[in-house]
Amino acid sequence: MLWSLSLYDDGLPAKMKYKNTVTTLIFAIVILASTATLVGIFSDNGQGPYSYRSIRGEIVNIYGKGLYQHMSREVAIQGIAQDIVTFFIANPLLLISCFFALKNSLKWRIVLSGTLAYFLVTYAFYLNMAMYNVLFLIYATLMGLSFFAFVIVAATFDLEKVREKFQASSALKVAGIFLIFNAIAIGILWLGIVVPPLVDGTLYPKTLEHYTTLIVQGNDLGLLLPIAFVSGYLLLKKKQPAFLLVPVYLVFLSLLMIALVAKVVYMGVSGYNTFPVIFIIPAFAIISIVCSVLTLRDAEQD
């Protein structure tokens, strides 16, 4: 079984072959992610902005420059904003958490797992949503490396020991409630985009632009939000897996929310109306980070 594998075995020296595997995967992720983000941030080739009529007859403003030149302007600048967060925050956090996780720290193993989840989800989205570009194989490789690194690190946890560490944590209980609320709130937001066109018969949301489908909303509604909701619910029921799922998800959500804040700020600077998300997203980001810090502090207490 996956959970029976041992990399650290809490308190015992890590097995060198797994340490080497994890370290190699992490360095490969950082190198490739640095390449992808720097190209996304600084590339500037292309004809410049132009209008395009989609197959559904909608006029879409195309970014027209750099790596994301064939994407709509609104989505392209969000991609650049996330590249900045990935390069300056997620990459260093991945290296730092790997360093301390290999020293047998439960707290940093949780941070490492959550950070790897961020990379996995980020490049799964890039692979499926970004218009085909020269970095396609790098996106695919990053998604694969992040997946296998996440699985290996996840296999190092002893669920019973994690439960014993967190069972008295009031911060974790608050975090579980927050994850439930977050899942419901974001779910309602996305349904507000998808459902009205289904009801009035227009079918296609305006945010679809010239893309084939709503990748972010679909993955959130079908996978990420249910994971958040179920993790929070299981924690309130004091089920063993939730004592690991919730703190890992919190770290992942904190990084994701920081990226969303960067996207909203970049959109505001670029002239888009960001009300009311300019207040909602930073509030969610702050709550996520505070819950993560308090929960991880409990992980180090005897």
C-alpha positions, 0 to 999 in steps of 0.5 A: 500500500502507498502509505506503507512506504517509508522515506523518513519513518519519523525519527529514523534516518531517511533512506538514501535512495529516496533522498536522492530521488526526491532531491533530483526531482526537486532540482529538475522541477526548479530548473524547468519551472525557472526556464518556463517562468522566465520565458513567460515573463520576458518574451516579447516577440509577436505582432502585438495586440489584435482582435479576433473573432472566435468560432462562436462569433465573439470578438476577443482581444488577443495579447499578441506578444511573447510566449502567450501571444495567442491567448486573450489579453486578460488570460495572458497577463494572468499567466505572467503574474503567476509566472512571477509568483512561481519564480520568486515564491514557489521555487524558493519555497520548494528548495527550502522545504526540500532541504528541511524535509530531508532533515526529518521535519514533519512541518517541512514535509507538509510544506513540501507536499503542498508546494509540490501540489501547487506545481502539479496543479499549475502545470496541469493547467498550463498544459491544458489551457495555454495555447500551444507554444514552444514550452509544451514539452516542458509543461508536460515534464513539469506536470509529470515530475511534480506528480511523482515527487508528490506521490513519493513525499506523500508516501513518507507520512505515518497517518497515525503519527500525524493524527496524534500530532494534530488531534489537539490542534485548534488551528487545524479545526478552524482551517477545516471549517475554512476549507469547507467555506472556501469550497462553497464560496468559490463553487458558487462563484464558478456556478454563477459563471456557468449556470446563467448561460445554460438557463437563458439558452446562450450556453457559452459564458463570456469568459470562455472567449476563444478557448474550447472549455473552462479549464479552471472552473471545470477542474475546480468544480470537479476536483479541487473544491471537492477535495477541500470540502471533503478534507474539511468535513472529514477533519470535523469528523476526526477521520485519520486521513484529514489530519494530513489532507487539511494542512497539505491543502492549506499550503497548496491553497496559500500559494494558489491564493498568492498567485490569484492576488498577483493576477488580480493586481496585474489585471487592475494595473492593466485597466480591468475592473477587479471589483469585488475580487480585489477584496475577496481574494486577498482576504482568502489569501490572508486567511489561508496563510494564517491558518497554514502558519498556525497549523504548521506551528502545531506540527512542531510541538511535542 
